[in-house]
Amino acid sequence: MSGPTMTRNDATDITRTNWPVLALAFVAVVLDGYDTIALGLSIPSLARDWDVSASHFTPALALTSLGVAIGYIAVGRLVARFGCRNVILFAVAVFTVGSLLTAWSSSILELTALRFVTGLGLGAVMPAAVSQATALNPARLRQSIAVFVTMGISLGALIAGIAGSQLVSNFGWPSVFVFGAAASAVLFPFLWFGLPDERTTTGHVPVSDAKHSASVARLFDPEVRTRTLLLWAFSFLVFSVFYIFSSWLPTLLISYGFSTGLAPLGSAALGVGSIIGAGILIVGVLKFRMTSVLAGTTAAAIVFLVISAFLGPDKALLLLVFGGVGLGLQAGMIGQAAVAVSIYPQRTAATGVGWASSMGRLGSVIGPIVGGALIGLGTKTSTIVLLACIPVFAALIVVVVLGRIRVSVTADRESVPPVRA
């Protein structure tokens, strides 16, 4: 595949923001975020139509996250071999077809298999999009760009929650997946013609060198080893809790008196809070270290979780508080990618972002399983929420420790300006 290119001289000193690439990378991640939670908001309607318990869809949720985790792990090598542009195009094509086929699923086994394959595409998009957007924009903006592009997941969740409520009510659960597939299909030609090949833009790197830079072993170089482990732990904990709620919140809200048509508004509330959380990151990182901002948002998540556990059946207030939960948790999910970008050099960025996110996605496999098990056992929603505070508190401790460890990226890989992790 080939796309628009720039001369090497044009790119050796990138000083201007590449808005077209930034916009396309962002929209690709928006669709990623939409499709990621599409199943979770469809479960109440699916359970009713197929006459099964909601907990029966736990394997489909877990396998979706497992597929995404594998996509995250593989993306570094794929980018090194084929370039960000080609990986983004292929990944979007995979989850477009996967989403469309999901709409015609007729059994839990078929649904689970299709969501696993779709997850592979979903997992490859975000790290590749972040890597290309940061490679083709000024180095001084790397953290802000990483936050902005990753924020697309939050916007996608918001769109899914708002549109999903209307789609499920008026057209049934398959329309949620058809809508996502149609939007991805519309975007694809824009990606094809609008995304340049960053290897020709930033200067070609021999495949052998690129593979070396993309190796996971580079994430354990002495100067970054400890931070890698802490970042992985933080990602795992935050993702695991967020995906309990992104997967099961519509189902949990049924116990508060929400109808199957209104329950997807829980996903919308998470999405609104997530966007606010991303905005806090963008503004906060201008004055504070990213880890300090993440400590604040993680603490906020704990506060909102505790409040939600003791609320009554006030629907508007419940949505507001779960929006606060989304603010704190999604800020952590977005911020971990920005921390990864700041820790590792550009050639290793896709691998660093991908592996940190994959550790989070392993958490997102476990989170829905634990949530499904608790729901299947008839555990009260308030108890589930309070139990979720435990891993979030652990994440708070980890990010505080992470912020106290100073790391200097060595210049043997490439020169980058100092950034605050």
C-alpha positions in Angstrom: 0.0 0.0 0.0 1.1 3.5 -0.6 -0.2 6.9 0.3 0.7 10.6 0.3 4.4 11.2 1.1 6.6 14.1 2.0 10.3 14.5 1.2 12.8 13.5 3.8 14.1 17.0 4.1 10.5 18.3 4.8 10.3 15.9 7.8 13.7 16.0 9.4 12.6 19.1 11.4 8.9 18.9 12.0 7.8 22.2 13.5 4.1 22.5 12.4 1.1 20.6 13.5 0.0 18.1 10.9 -3.8 18.6 11.3 -5.0 16.2 8.6 -3.0 13.3 10.1 -4.1 14.3 13.6 -7.8 14.4 12.6 -7.7 11.1 10.8 -5.9 9.3 13.6 -8.4 10.7 16.1 -11.4 9.7 14.1 -10.0 6.1 13.6 -9.7 5.8 17.4 -13.2 7.3 17.9 -14.6 4.4 15.8 -12.4 2.0 17.8 -13.9 3.3 21.1 -17.5 3.0 19.7 -17.0 -0.6 18.6 -15.2 -1.6 21.8 -18.3 -1.0 24.0 -20.9 -1.8 21.4 -21.4 -5.3 22.8 -21.7 -4.1 26.4 -24.5 -1.7 25.7 -26.3 -4.3 23.5 -26.3 -7.1 26.2 -29.6 -6.2 27.9 -31.4 -6.3 24.6 -29.6 -9.4 23.5 -30.4 -11.2 26.7 -34.0 -10.4 26.3 -34.2 -11.4 22.6 -32.2 -14.7 23.1 -33.9 -15.5 26.4 -30.7 -16.0 28.3 -29.1 -14.5 31.4 -26.9 -11.5 30.8 -24.0 -13.4 32.5 -24.0 -15.8 29.5 -22.3 -13.1 27.4 -19.2 -13.0 29.7 -17.2 -15.2 27.2 -18.0 -12.8 24.4 -16.9 -9.8 26.4 -13.7 -11.5 27.6 -12.7 -12.7 24.2 -13.2 -9.3 22.7 -10.8 -7.9 25.2 -8.4 -10.8 24.6 -8.4 -10.1 20.9 -7.7 -6.5 21.6 -4.8 -7.4 23.9 -3.3 -9.6 21.2 -3.7 -6.8 18.7 -1.9 -4.4 21.1 1.0 -6.9 21.6 1.4 -7.5 17.9 1.2 -3.9 16.8 4.8 -3.0 17.5 6.2 -5.7 15.1 3.5 -4.9 12.5 4.3 -1.2 12.5 8.0 -2.0 12.2 7.4 -4.3 9.2 4.6 -2.5 7.4 4.4 1.0 8.8 1.7 2.8 10.8 -0.4 3.7 7.8 -0.8 0.1 6.5 -1.5 -1.2 10.0 -4.2 1.3 10.6 -5.9 0.6 7.2 -5.8 -3.2 7.8 -7.1 -2.9 11.4 -10.0 -0.6 10.4 -10.9 -3.1 7.6 -10.9 -6.0 10.1 -13.2 -4.4 12.7 -15.5 -3.0 10.0 -16.1 -6.5 8.6 -16.2 -8.0 12.1 -18.8 -5.5 13.3 -21.0 -6.0 10.2 -21.0 -9.8 10.7 -21.7 -9.5 14.4 -25.0 -7.9 13.5 -26.1 -11.3 12.0 -24.9 -13.5 14.9 -27.4 -16.1 15.9 -25.7 -17.8 18.8 -23.4 -16.9 21.7 -20.6 -19.1 20.2 -20.8 -17.3 16.9 -21.0 -13.9 18.6 -17.9 -14.7 20.7 -15.8 -15.8 17.8 -16.7 -12.8 15.7 -16.0 -10.4 18.6 -12.6 -12.0 19.1 -11.6 -11.4 15.5 -13.0 -7.9 15.7 -11.0 -7.3 18.8 -7.8 -8.1 16.9 -8.5 -5.1 14.6 -9.6 -2.9 17.5 -6.3 -3.5 19.3 -4.1 -2.5 16.5 -5.7 0.8 15.7 -5.0 2.9 18.8 -1.2 2.3 19.3 -0.6 2.7 15.5 -2.6 5.9 15.3 -0.8 7.4 18.4 2.6 6.4 16.9 1.9 7.9 13.5 0.3 11.1 14.9 3.3 11.7 17.3 5.8 10.8 14.5 4.4 13.3 12.1 4.0 16.2 14.5 6.4 18.3 16.6 8.2 16.3 19.2 7.4 18.9 21.9 3.7 18.0 21.6 4.1 14.2 21.9 2.2 13.9 25.2 -0.6 16.3 24.3 -1.0 14.6 20.9 -1.0 11.1 22.6 -3.7 12.3 25.0 -5.8 13.9 22.2 -5.7 10.9 19.9 -6.4 8.4 22.7 -9.3 10.6 23.8 -11.1 9.4 20.7 -11.9 6.2 22.7 -13.9 8.4 25.1 -15.7 10.2 22.4 -16.5 6.8 20.7 -17.9 5.5 24.0 -20.1 8.7 24.3 -21.4 8.3 20.8 -22.1 4.6 21.3 -24.0 5.4 24.5 -26.2 8.1 23.0 -26.7 6.5 19.6 -27.0 3.0 21.1 -29.9 4.0 23.3 -31.9 5.2 20.2 -30.7 2.4 17.9 -31.6 -0.4 20.4 -35.0 1.2 21.2 -36.0 1.7 17.6 -34.2 -0.9 15.5 -32.9 -3.6 17.9 -29.4 -4.6 19.0 -28.1 -5.5 15.5 -28.4 -1.8 14.4 -25.7 -0.8 16.9 -23.1 -2.9 15.0 -24.4 -2.0 11.5 -24.1 1.7 12.4 -20.5 1.3 13.6 -19.5 -0.8 10.5 -21.1 1.8 8.2 -19.2 4.7 9.8 -15.9 2.8 9.5 -16.6 2.0 5.9 -17.1 5.7 5.2 -13.9 6.6 7.0 -11.8 4.0 5.1 -11.2 5.9 1.8 -10.3 9.1 3.8 -7.7 7.1 5.6 -6.4 5.5 2.4 -5.9 8.8 0.6 -5.2 11.0 3.6 -2.6 9.1 5.7 1.0 9.4 4.6 3.6 6.7 5.0 5.5 8.0 8.0 8.5 5.9 7.0 9.1 8.1 3.9 8.1 11.2 5.9 10.4 10.8 8.8 13.2 9.0 7.0 13.3 5.2 6.2 14.6 3.0 8.9 16.1 -0.4 7.8 13.7 -3.2 8.7 16.3 -4.9 10.8 16.8 -1.7 12.9 13.1 -1.2 13.1 12.5 -4.7 14.3 15.2 -4.2 17.0 13.5 -0.9 18.1 10.1 -2.6 18.2 11.3 -5.5 20.3 9.7 -5.7 23.7 13.2 -6.2 25.2 13.8 -2.4 24.6 11.1 -1.8 27.2 13.3 -3.4 29.7 16.5 -1.4 29.1 17.9 -0.4 32.5 16.8 3.2 32.3 13.1 2.3 31.8 12.7 -1.2 33.3 11.1 -0.2 36.6 8.8 2.3 35.0 7.7 -0.2 32.4 6.6 -2.6 35.2 4.8 0.1 37.2 3.1 1.4 34.1 1.9 -2.1 33.2 0.6 -2.6 36.7 -1.3 0.7 36.6 -2.8 0.0 33.2 -3.9 -3.5 34.3 -5.7 -2.2 37.4 -7.4 0.8 35.8 -8.5 -1.1 32.7 -9.9 -4.0 34.7 -12.2 -1.8 36.7 -13.3 0.4 33.8 -14.3 -2.6 31.7 -16.4 -4.0 34.5 -18.5 -0.9 34.1 -18.2 -0.4 30.4 -19.3 -4.0 29.9 -21.9 -4.4 32.6 -23.1 -0.9 33.6 -26.2 -1.1 31.3 -27.0 -4.4 32.9 -26.3 -3.1 36.4 -28.6 -0.1 35.8 -31.5 -2.4 35.2 -31.5 -3.1 38.9 -32.0 0.6 39.5 -35.1 0.6 37.4 -33.7 1.6 34.0 -35.4 0.1 30.9 -33.4 -1.8 28.3 -33.8 1.2 26.1 -32.5 3.7 28.7 -29.8 1.4 30.1 -27.2 2.3 27.4 -27.3 5.9 28.7 -24.9 4.5 31.4 -22.3 4.1 28.6 -23.0 7.6 27.5 -22.5 8.9 31.1 -19.1 7.0 31.2 -18.3 8.6 27.8 -19.1 12.2 28.9 -17.0 11.7 32.1 -14.2 10.2 30.0 -14.0 13.3 27.7 -14.0 15.6 30.7 -11.2 13.4 32.2 -9.2 13.7 28.9 -9.7 17.5 29.0 -8.3 17.6 32.5 -5.3 15.6 31.4 -4.6 18.0 28.4 -4.8 21.1 30.7 -3.2 19.5 33.7 -0.1 18.3 31.9 0.7 21.9 31.0 1.4 22.7 34.7 2.0 19.4 36.4 3.6 16.0 35.7 1.4 13.5 34.0 1.7 11.1 36.9 0.5 13.8 39.3 -2.5 14.5 37.2 -3.3 10.8 37.0 -3.0 10.4 40.8 -5.7 13.1 41.1 -8.1 11.6 38.6 -7.6 8.1 40.1 -8.4 9.4 43.5 -11.5 11.1 42.1 -12.6 7.7 40.6 -12.5 6.2 44.1 -14.6 9.0 45.5 -17.3 8.6 42.8 -17.3 4.9 43.2 -18.0 5.1 46.9 -20.7 7.7 46.4 -22.4 5.6 43.7 -22.6 2.6 46.1 -24.8 4.5 48.5 -27.1 6.3 46.0 -30.8 5.6 45.7 -32.7 5.0 42.5 -32.4 8.7 41.3 -31.6 8.0 37.6 -30.2 11.4 36.7 -28.0 11.5 39.8 -26.8 7.9 39.1 -25.8 8.9 35.6 -24.0 12.0 36.9 -22.0 10.0 39.4 -21.1 7.2 37.0 -19.9 10.0 34.7 -17.5 10.9 37.5 -16.4 7.3 37.6 -15.7 7.4 33.9 -13.8 10.7 34.3 -11.4 9.1 36.8 -10.9 5.7 35.2 -10.7 6.7 31.5 -8.3 9.5 32.4 -6.0 6.7 33.7 -6.5 4.7 30.5 -5.7 7.7 28.3 -2.9 9.0 30.5 -1.0 5.7 30.5 -0.5 6.0 26.8 0.9 9.5 27.2 3.2 8.3 29.9 4.4 5.5 27.6 5.1 8.1 24.8 7.2 10.1 27.3 9.2 7.2 28.5 10.2 5.6 25.2 11.9 7.0 22.1 9.8 7.5 19.0 10.9 4.2 17.2 9.8 2.3 20.3 6.6 4.3 20.9 4.2 1.9 19.1 5.7 -1.0 21.1 5.6 0.9 24.4 2.1 2.1 23.9 0.9 -1.3 22.6 2.4 -3.3 25.4 1.2 -1.0 28.2 -2.2 -1.0 26.7 -2.1 -4.8 26.3 -1.4 -5.2 30.0 -4.5 -3.0 30.5 -6.4 -5.2 28.1 -5.5 -8.3 30.0 -7.2 -6.5 32.9 -10.1 -5.8 30.7 -10.4 -9.5 30.1 -10.5 -10.3 33.8 -12.7 -7.3 34.7 -15.8 -8.5 32.7 -15.3 -12.1 33.9 -15.3 -11.0 37.5 -18.2 -8.6 36.9 -20.2 -11.4 35.1 -19.4 -13.8 37.9 -20.6 -11.4 40.6 -23.8 -10.6 38.6 -24.4 -14.4 38.1 -24.1 -14.9 41.9 -26.7 -12.2 42.4 -24.3 -9.8 44.1 -25.9 -6.4 44.9 -24.8 -3.6 42.6 -23.6 -1.5 45.6 -21.3 -4.4 46.7 -19.8 -4.8 43.2 -19.1 -1.0 43.2 -17.4 -1.1 46.6 -15.3 -4.1 45.6 -14.2 -2.2 42.5 -12.6 0.4 44.8 -9.9 -2.0 45.9 -8.0 -2.3 42.6 -8.5 1.4 41.9 -6.8 2.2 45.3 -4.0 -0.1 44.3 -3.6 1.8 41.0 -3.4 5.1 43.0 -0.5 3.8 45.0 1.3 2.5 41.8 0.9 5.8 39.9 2.2 7.8 42.9 5.3 5.5 43.1 5.7 5.8 39.3 5.7 9.6 39.5 8.6 9.5 42.1 10.9 7.6 39.8 12.8 9.8 37.4 13.9 8.3 34.1 16.1 9.8 31.4 15.6 8.3 27.9 19.1 7.8 26.5 20.1 9.4 23.3 21.5 6.3 21.6 18.1 5.6 20.0 17.2 9.2 19.1 17.2 12.6 20.5 13.9 13.8 22.0 13.1 16.9 24.1 12.6 16.4 27.8 9.1 15.5 28.8 7.4 15.1 32.1 6.1 11.7 32.8 
